[in-house]
Amino acid sequence: MHPILADWRRLTGYLAAWALLGGLLATLLVASAPFGWLEATVFAVPLGVLFGLLGMGSFWICRAAPLELSGLLRSLGTQLVAAVVTAIVWLVASRGWALLLDRYGAFPGLAATQTEAAPLLLGLGVVLYLLAAAFHYLLAALQGSQEAERRALELEIASREAELRTLRAQIHPHFLFNSLNSINALIASRPEEARRLCVRLGDFLRRSLTLGSREQIPVTEELDLAESLLSIEKVRFGDRLTVELRVSEGVRACAVPPLVLQPLVENAVTHGIAQMLDGGTILIEAERRGETLLIAVENPRDPDSPDPKGAGIGLRNVRRRLAALYAEKAGMTVRSETGSFRVELRIPCSS
């Protein structure tokens, strides 16, 4: 929708401004054509308001033909053609308005006067349209700036929420209990392995805090962090948990938002492996297709188990972060099938 149409006060002010321009047009007609003040005013002010309505169409043309250096000539050509077409439509409307006033005796001879002023009206129509287009380009720039600020704010909020959620998941009583319980079980029988697990857990928490404070990280670090989390979980699940990593060449240079993969891995463990008597394999895939990075996490799922109530929180968080950061250039697809659950991320590859 046109931003002016979204608020009646904006529309009123916009049309009032064009009515004033209609008054200026009346002055110009009096000075350059055989118009009297009254007939020029009655003739020109409604035409000014009409042109304001016609000129609103330039909003969509400005969106279709933005002022970009690569396509500047094309955009200018498009606007010039639109200006001529709009001016012709306006000229035809002015002819009809003059005939109407003439026929009903309001201003006899006005139709002939309009014919004499037709070249002036046509030229003014082109100029006024270009002014309307310039106004809408400015309006689009202001909207783009406001949209960028809104997205930046949403990204900051979503990133902070993701960081807090990650920290809550890491310091979640169940997570710490399971990890510490695994360490406790190893102390007596395998003290060296228990010590290594303590070091691994501390390293995981420290790296999560460090990476979570950054705007982007290499996908390599994100994958390493996911593997670190899975290595801790493997101590608890043993042979029930296996991990398969498929990373194509060329993706490790791509940058991704930090901690974007971890909620997917946590979801795969909690609502996949933990619900399976025999466990299963978590598959992590990463490949680059052109300028797009594709990351997928797939896990087995018990077809008889109910849908997990808490699985969607982390996924919604990831979806919101991607939308705030990349808009429509990124996305997330969830595929829940019999016996498997797969989440795919599509992220622009920036290095």
C-alpha positions as CSV (number, residue, x, y, z in Angstrom):
1,M,0.0,0.0,0.0
2,H,1.1,3.6,-0.7
3,P,2.4,5.0,2.6
4,I,0.2,8.2,2.1
5,L,-2.9,6.0,1.8
6,A,-2.2,4.4,5.2
7,D,-3.2,7.5,7.1
8,W,-6.0,9.8,6.2
9,R,-4.2,12.8,7.7
10,R,-1.2,12.2,5.4
11,L,-3.6,11.9,2.5
12,T,-5.4,15.2,3.5
13,G,-2.1,17.0,3.8
14,Y,-0.9,15.6,0.5
15,L,-4.0,16.7,-1.4
16,A,-3.9,20.1,0.2
17,A,-0.4,20.6,-1.0
18,W,-1.5,19.7,-4.5
19,A,-4.4,22.1,-4.2
20,L,-1.9,24.9,-3.4
21,L,0.1,23.9,-6.5
22,G,-3.2,24.1,-8.4
23,G,-3.4,27.7,-7.2
24,L,0.1,28.4,-8.5
25,L,-1.0,26.8,-11.8
26,A,-3.9,29.2,-11.9
27,T,-1.5,32.1,-11.5
28,L,0.6,30.8,-14.3
29,L,-2.4,30.4,-16.6
30,V,-3.5,34.0,-15.9
31,A,-0.1,35.3,-16.7
32,S,0.5,33.2,-19.9
33,A,-3.0,32.6,-21.4
34,P,-6.3,34.5,-21.7
35,F,-7.7,33.2,-18.4
36,G,-9.5,35.3,-15.8
37,W,-8.7,34.8,-12.1
38,L,-11.9,33.1,-11.2
39,E,-12.1,30.7,-14.1
40,A,-8.3,29.9,-13.8
41,T,-8.8,29.1,-10.1
42,V,-11.9,26.9,-10.7
43,F,-10.2,25.2,-13.6
44,A,-6.7,24.7,-12.1
45,V,-7.3,23.8,-8.4
46,P,-9.3,20.6,-9.1
47,L,-6.7,19.7,-11.8
48,G,-4.0,20.1,-9.2
49,V,-5.7,17.7,-6.8
50,L,-6.3,15.3,-9.7
51,F,-2.6,15.4,-10.7
52,G,-1.7,14.6,-7.0
53,L,-3.8,11.5,-7.3
54,L,-2.2,10.6,-10.7
55,G,1.2,11.3,-9.4
56,M,0.8,8.8,-6.6
57,G,1.3,6.1,-9.3
58,S,4.9,7.2,-9.5
59,F,5.4,5.5,-6.1
60,W,5.1,2.0,-7.6
61,I,7.2,3.0,-10.7
62,C,9.9,4.3,-8.3
63,R,9.9,0.9,-6.6
64,A,10.1,-0.9,-9.9
65,A,12.8,1.4,-11.2
66,P,15.1,2.3,-8.3
67,L,17.9,4.9,-8.7
68,E,20.8,2.5,-8.8
69,L,24.1,3.3,-10.6
70,S,24.0,0.1,-12.7
71,G,20.5,0.8,-14.1
72,L,20.3,4.6,-13.8
73,L,19.7,5.3,-17.5
74,R,16.9,2.6,-17.6
75,S,15.2,4.1,-14.5
76,L,15.4,7.7,-15.9
77,G,14.0,6.5,-19.2
78,T,11.1,4.7,-17.5
79,Q,10.3,7.8,-15.5
80,L,10.4,10.0,-18.6
81,V,8.0,7.7,-20.4
82,A,5.7,7.6,-17.4
83,A,5.8,11.4,-17.2
84,V,4.7,11.9,-20.8
85,V,1.9,9.3,-20.4
86,T,0.7,10.9,-17.1
87,A,0.8,14.4,-18.7
88,I,-1.3,13.2,-21.6
89,V,-3.9,11.6,-19.3
90,W,-3.9,14.9,-17.3
91,L,-4.3,17.0,-20.4
92,V,-7.3,14.8,-21.6
93,A,-8.8,15.2,-18.1
94,S,-8.3,19.0,-18.3
95,R,-10.0,19.0,-21.7
96,G,-13.0,17.1,-20.2
97,W,-13.2,19.5,-17.2
98,A,-13.1,22.6,-19.5
99,L,-15.8,21.1,-21.8
100,L,-18.0,20.4,-18.7
101,L,-17.6,24.0,-17.4
102,D,-18.2,25.4,-20.8
103,R,-21.3,23.3,-21.6
104,Y,-23.1,24.2,-18.5
105,G,-22.4,27.9,-18.9
106,A,-20.1,28.3,-15.9
107,F,-17.4,29.8,-18.1
108,P,-18.3,30.1,-21.8
109,G,-15.4,29.8,-24.1
110,L,-13.3,27.9,-21.6
111,A,-12.9,25.0,-23.9
112,A,-11.2,27.2,-26.5
113,T,-9.0,28.7,-23.9
114,Q,-8.0,25.3,-22.7
115,T,-7.0,24.3,-26.2
116,E,-4.8,27.4,-26.4
117,A,-3.1,26.5,-23.1
118,A,-2.8,22.8,-24.0
119,P,1.0,22.9,-24.8
120,L,1.6,24.7,-21.5
121,L,-0.5,22.1,-19.6
122,L,1.3,19.2,-21.3
123,G,4.8,20.6,-20.4
124,L,3.7,21.3,-16.8
125,G,2.3,17.8,-16.6
126,V,5.7,16.4,-17.4
127,V,7.5,18.7,-14.9
128,L,4.9,18.0,-12.2
129,Y,5.2,14.2,-12.6
130,L,9.0,14.4,-12.4
131,L,8.6,16.4,-9.1
132,A,6.2,13.8,-7.9
133,A,8.7,11.1,-8.8
134,A,11.5,12.9,-7.0
135,F,9.2,13.2,-3.9
136,H,8.5,9.4,-4.0
137,Y,12.2,8.6,-4.5
138,L,12.8,10.6,-1.3
139,L,9.9,8.9,0.4
140,A,11.3,5.5,-0.6
141,A,14.8,6.5,0.7
142,L,13.3,7.5,4.0
143,Q,11.3,4.3,4.2
144,G,14.4,2.3,3.4
145,S,16.3,4.0,6.2
146,Q,13.5,3.4,8.7
147,E,13.3,-0.2,7.6
148,A,17.0,-0.7,8.0
149,E,16.9,0.8,11.5
150,R,13.9,-1.4,12.3
151,R,15.8,-4.5,11.1
152,A,18.9,-3.5,13.0
153,L,16.9,-3.1,16.1
154,E,15.1,-6.5,15.6
155,L,18.5,-8.1,14.9
156,E,20.0,-6.7,18.0
157,I,17.0,-7.9,20.1
158,A,16.9,-11.3,18.4
159,S,20.6,-11.8,18.8
160,R,20.5,-10.9,22.4
161,E,17.6,-13.3,23.0
162,A,19.5,-16.0,21.1
163,E,22.5,-15.4,23.3
164,L,20.5,-15.5,26.5
165,R,18.6,-18.6,25.3
166,T,21.9,-20.3,24.5
167,L,23.3,-19.5,27.9
168,R,20.1,-20.7,29.6
169,A,20.4,-23.9,27.6
170,Q,24.0,-24.3,28.6
171,I,23.4,-23.6,32.3
172,H,20.0,-25.4,32.2
173,P,19.8,-27.7,35.3
174,H,19.2,-30.8,33.1
175,F,22.2,-30.0,30.9
176,L,24.5,-29.4,33.8
177,F,23.1,-32.3,35.8
178,N,23.6,-34.7,33.0
179,S,27.1,-33.5,32.3
180,L,28.1,-33.5,35.9
181,N,26.5,-36.9,36.4
182,S,28.5,-38.3,33.5
183,I,31.7,-36.8,35.0
184,N,30.8,-38.3,38.4
185,A,30.3,-41.7,36.9
186,L,33.7,-41.5,35.3
187,I,35.7,-40.3,38.3
188,A,36.0,-43.7,40.0
189,S,36.5,-45.9,36.9
190,R,38.1,-43.6,34.4
191,P,39.4,-40.5,36.2
192,E,41.5,-39.3,33.2
193,E,38.5,-39.3,31.0
194,A,36.5,-37.5,33.6
195,R,39.1,-34.8,33.8
196,R,39.1,-34.4,30.0
197,L,35.3,-34.1,30.1
198,C,35.5,-31.3,32.6
199,V,38.0,-29.5,30.4
200,R,35.7,-30.0,27.4
201,L,32.7,-28.7,29.2
202,G,34.5,-25.6,30.4
203,D,35.9,-25.0,26.9
204,F,32.5,-25.3,25.5
205,L,30.9,-22.8,27.8
206,R,33.8,-20.3,27.4
207,R,33.7,-20.5,23.5
208,S,29.9,-20.1,23.5
209,L,30.3,-16.9,25.6
210,T,33.0,-15.6,23.3
211,L,31.4,-16.4,20.0
212,G,27.9,-15.2,21.1
213,S,29.2,-11.6,21.5
214,R,30.3,-11.4,17.9
215,E,28.1,-10.4,14.9
216,Q,29.4,-13.0,12.5
217,I,31.8,-15.9,12.7
218,P,33.3,-18.3,10.1
219,V,31.0,-21.4,9.6
220,T,34.0,-23.5,10.6
221,E,33.8,-22.2,14.2
222,E,30.1,-22.7,14.2
223,L,30.5,-26.3,13.1
224,D,33.3,-26.9,15.6
225,L,31.1,-25.6,18.4
226,A,28.3,-27.9,17.4
227,E,30.7,-30.8,17.4
228,S,32.0,-29.8,20.8
229,L,28.4,-29.9,22.2
230,L,27.8,-33.3,20.6
231,S,31.0,-34.7,22.0
232,I,29.8,-33.8,25.5
233,E,26.4,-35.3,24.8
234,K,28.1,-38.5,23.4
235,V,29.5,-39.2,26.9
236,R,26.0,-39.4,28.2
237,F,24.5,-41.4,25.3
238,G,27.5,-43.5,24.4
239,D,27.0,-45.6,21.2
240,R,23.4,-44.4,21.0
241,L,24.7,-41.1,19.6
242,T,26.7,-41.0,16.4
243,V,27.5,-37.9,14.3
244,E,28.0,-37.6,10.6
245,L,29.4,-34.4,9.2
246,R,29.3,-33.6,5.5
247,V,30.9,-30.3,4.6
248,S,31.6,-29.4,1.0
249,E,34.6,-27.5,-0.2
250,G,34.3,-23.8,-0.3
251,V,31.8,-23.3,2.6
252,R,34.3,-22.9,5.4
253,A,35.1,-19.3,4.3
254,C,31.4,-18.3,4.6
255,A,30.4,-16.3,7.7
256,V,27.2,-17.0,9.7
257,P,25.5,-15.5,12.7
258,P,27.0,-17.0,15.9
259,L,25.1,-19.7,17.7
260,V,22.7,-20.2,14.8
261,L,23.4,-23.9,14.6
262,Q,23.4,-24.8,18.2
263,P,19.6,-24.6,18.8
264,L,19.2,-27.1,15.9
265,V,21.7,-29.5,17.4
266,E,20.2,-29.2,20.8
267,N,16.8,-29.9,19.3
268,A,18.1,-32.9,17.5
269,V,19.5,-34.4,20.7
270,T,16.7,-33.6,23.1
271,H,13.8,-34.4,20.8
272,G,15.4,-37.0,18.6
273,I,18.2,-39.1,20.0
274,A,17.0,-39.0,23.6
275,Q,13.6,-40.3,22.6
276,M,15.0,-43.3,20.6
277,L,15.7,-46.5,22.5
278,D,18.6,-47.4,20.1
279,G,19.6,-43.8,19.5
280,G,20.7,-42.8,16.1
281,T,22.8,-40.6,13.9
282,I,22.7,-36.8,13.8
283,L,23.6,-35.6,10.3
284,I,25.0,-32.1,9.8
285,E,25.4,-31.0,6.2
286,A,26.9,-27.8,4.8
287,E,27.3,-26.9,1.1
288,R,27.6,-23.8,-1.0
289,R,25.3,-23.2,-4.0
290,G,26.4,-20.0,-5.8
291,E,26.2,-17.2,-3.2
292,T,24.0,-19.2,-0.8
293,L,25.2,-21.3,2.1
294,L,22.9,-24.3,2.9
295,I,23.2,-25.9,6.3
296,A,21.0,-28.9,7.4
297,V,20.6,-30.8,10.6
298,E,18.8,-34.1,10.4
299,N,18.0,-36.6,13.2
300,P,15.9,-39.7,13.7
301,R,12.6,-39.4,15.3
302,D,10.3,-41.8,17.0
303,P,7.2,-41.9,14.8
304,D,5.0,-42.9,17.8
305,S,6.2,-40.1,20.1
306,P,4.0,-36.9,20.4
307,D,5.2,-33.6,18.9
308,P,7.6,-32.0,21.4
309,K,6.2,-28.9,23.0
310,G,9.4,-27.0,23.4
311,A,11.1,-27.9,20.1
312,G,9.7,-24.9,18.3
313,I,11.1,-22.2,20.6
314,G,14.7,-22.5,19.4
315,L,13.6,-22.9,15.8
316,R,11.4,-19.8,15.9
317,N,14.3,-17.9,17.4
318,V,16.6,-18.9,14.5
319,R,14.0,-18.0,12.0
320,R,13.5,-14.6,13.5
321,R,17.2,-13.9,13.6
322,L,17.6,-14.8,9.9
323,A,14.6,-12.7,8.9
324,A,16.0,-9.7,10.8
325,L,19.5,-10.0,9.4
326,Y,18.9,-11.0,5.8
327,A,15.1,-10.4,5.2
328,E,13.9,-12.6,2.3
329,K,17.5,-13.6,1.3
330,A,17.6,-16.2,4.0
331,G,15.2,-18.7,5.4
332,M,14.6,-21.9,7.3
333,T,12.7,-25.0,6.2
334,V,11.5,-27.7,8.6
335,R,10.7,-31.2,7.3
336,S,9.1,-33.6,9.7
337,E,8.6,-37.0,8.2
338,T,8.0,-40.5,9.5
339,G,11.1,-41.5,11.4
340,S,13.1,-38.3,10.6
341,F,13.2,-34.6,11.4
342,R,15.3,-32.2,9.2
343,V,15.9,-28.5,9.5
344,E,17.5,-26.6,6.6
345,L,19.0,-23.1,6.7
346,R,19.6,-20.9,3.7
347,I,22.0,-18.1,4.4
348,P,23.8,-15.6,2.0
349,C,27.4,-16.6,1.9
350,S,29.6,-13.6,3.0
351,S,33.2,-13.9,3.9
